[in-house]
Amino acid sequence: MPAKHKSKISQYALGRKELEAFLGPLEANIIGVVWNSDKRPLRVRDVYEKLKQKKDIAYTTVMSTMDRLYEKGLLDRRMEKGKGGLFYVYWPKFEEQSFKKSAVREVISSLIENFGEIVTSYLVEEASSDEQDLRALKEQVDNIMKEKQK
Amino acid sequence: MLPMSLDNLLAQVFQPYFYYSVILLILSFICVKMLLKQNHLMSRRARSITYMLPLIIPLLVMGVFHPETTMQTVGGGSTTGMFILSLNGNFAGASLVPSPFNTMQNIPIGPSLSAIILELLPGQVEILSITGILCLVGLAVAACYLVLAIALDDKIVSRVFHVIALGRDEYSSLQSKIDELSRKIGVRPPRIGLVEDLRPNAFIAGYGRKTMLVFSVGILNVLDEDELAAVAAHELSHVKEHDFFFKTFSHALAIISFFNPFSYFAASAAQREREMLADEEGARLLKKPGLLAAALAKTSKALQGFPKQGLAVRVASGLFLVSPIARRPEILATHPRVNQRISNIARLAPKTVKTRRNKAITVALSFLIIVGGLMLSYPIVKVQTAFTQDQPRLISLRIPAEGAKFSLVPCLEGIRVQPNEPVSEIVFTVPPALTFVDAEQPHVMVPACVNAAFQTQAFLTSKPLYFYVFVLGLKGKTRSVIEPVSEEPAAVDDTIVLIFSSPSTRLVTQREPAQFYALFLDLDRNTSRFGEVSILYLRSDTLMYANL
C-alpha cells in the first residue's frame, strides 16, 4: 500500500478482538457504523442516533470521538450547510478491508523495524509448518533474488 | 376586477384602515425614536415597551376602521349619469342637473304626483381592495403565528434546528453552574440542548416548563466554561424577563403591518432594548461583567469566519428563538452591535441619569412631540378625506332608448309619521337591492340605489318655512348627510316634495333589508310645523350606467 494511504495506527492491544486491537472500543464502534452505513457522508447526528439504538451514549462523546478519528486519518470530513446549520459531514478514508490490511502491515513492519530477524525468522517458521506454503515462500524468495541480480 | 388606474390605486391607499395604520405607525415610531434618543430617564424595560407602542396603533386603527376585501369605486373613464322624472307613467322631462334636488322647481307637482326617478350614477363598481386584503392577511398571519409560537414553539425549534437534549453527564460542571444561576435569578432551571451548528450561537426556546437553553457546538468549542456560564446568565435573564412573550407579541404586532418596514424597525428596536436589559441583568447576576463582554467579543470574532445561515434558518430563528446570536443589518437587528453591548456592560453602574437637564429635555421633547403630533393630525386627516369623499358626479342626461324595459319595484314596509311636530321622522325599510336589467344588455353590471320621494305641507305657520332633511339611513352604517332642501321659503299650504337618493355608495351593495331613517327638521321650531308627511314613492333598485 502506498505511503500516503497509510493509516495512523497508534496502538496494538494484545488480547483485544479485531478492530479493537487497533482502536478504542468506541472508535471501533463508530468506524463500524460509518463503514456499514448506506448513507454517505454522515453527520455526527446520524452516527449518534445509530449508536443510541444499542446503548446509552452522549452526543458530545460521539462528536469528540469522530473528531479524533478524523485526526487519526481514518475519517475525512468537510463542512456542509443543512438542516440545523453548518456542520461537519464525515466519510471513511479507507474501506474496511483495505484499512485492516494496511493496519496489519503497519503493525508487522513496525515489528520488523524493531526486531528485524526475529520477526522474519518467526514468519518463515510459521510458513514452514506447511509444505505448500514453504514452497510458495521459496519461489517468492527466488524471484526476488533473481530480480535483484538483474 | 383589479384596480388598474392611478385613481383606483390612490383610493385604495387612502382607505382609512390602511392609510392611518401606515402613517400613524411611521410617525409614532419617529416620535418614540426621537424621545428615547434624548431621554436617559427611562429604564431599559420601559424603553422596550415604549418602542412597542407604535406597533399597537395599526391594531387600534383597524379596530375603528374595519378592513374590507372589496371597495366601491367609480368605474369607466367617462362618468355620466341620468336623471328622469315621469308623471303618471308618462315621461315628463329631464334636465341637466348636478343633483336631483335642484330640479324641483322645473317639475309640475301636485297632490296626485307619482314620481318615478331613475338616476343613472357614474358606474359604481365593486373592486378587490388590495390594501384591505393586505391588512386582513396581516391580521390572519399574525394570529396564526401567535397560536403557533405559543402552542408549538419548542417543538418547531427542536425540529428545525435539530436540537439534541444534553445528558446530565455531558458538560456536567457547566450544567450545575446553570442550575445554580437559575436558582440565583429565580427561574426554573431550563432543559439544556445542543445543536450541531459550528457557528457559535446560544438561544432560548419555549417558556415555562418547556424552556430550553440551547448551545451550538460552535459556541462550546469557542468559549471556555466561565464564558459559557456568562452567556447562560444572559439567556436566563431573558427567561426571567419573560422575553419569550415579549418577542412573540412584538413579532405578531409587526406581522400585522408586514407591508410597512417601520413595523420591523420598531420591533427590532424594542428587542435590542431587551437584549441590553438581559446583558445588564446577566452581568449583574455573575458580578463579573468582563466575562460576558469577553464571550460576546469572542463569539462575534468567531462568527466572522463562517458563511451566513440559510434563509429558512434565519427566518425561523427570528420568529421562534429568544435571543439568537445572528447577524442582520443594523436597523433590523434584534441584537445591538457587539461593541455597543460591551461598552454598555462596562458602564453598568449608572443605569439612568436623572440630571435636571435630562429631565427638562425629556419634558420639553414629550411636549413637543404631543403638540407636533396633534398639529400633524389635521393634514393627515385632510389628505385622507380628500381622496375618499363621496362625490356626486351626475354630469349628463340621457333618455332611455325606446322599448327599454326597467323593472321598478316600489317597496314600503313600514312608515312612522309624527305630524304637527317641529321634527318629523320617517322610518322605512327597503328590501335587498333588486336587479335591474336592461333587456338589451343583460350582462351589464348595474349597481343598486335607493330613491324616495316624500310629500308634506307647510302647516299652521305664519312665517316662511325653511327646512332641512337629515338622511341618516342604514342604522349608522351610512354617514349622516344633511341636505339643505329648501332654498326658497314655503308658504302655508304649499306642498313640498322632497326627493333624495341614497347618499352613500355603501348602499349600492346592500344585500339585506335596510332601515332608512329620515328626519324633517324645520329651522324655526316654534313657529312652523310640517303637515302630514307621506311617502309618495320609494324604490330600491339598480341603476344602469353602461352604454351612456
Interface residues (C-beta under 8 A of the other chain):
Chain A: R43 V44 R45 Y48 A58 Y59 T60 T61 M63 M79 K81 K83 G84 G85 L86 F87 Y88
Chain B: V160 F161 H162 I164 L166 G167 D169 E170 Y171 L194 V195 E196 D197 L198 R199 N201 S216 V217 G218 L220 F306 P307 Q309 G310 V313
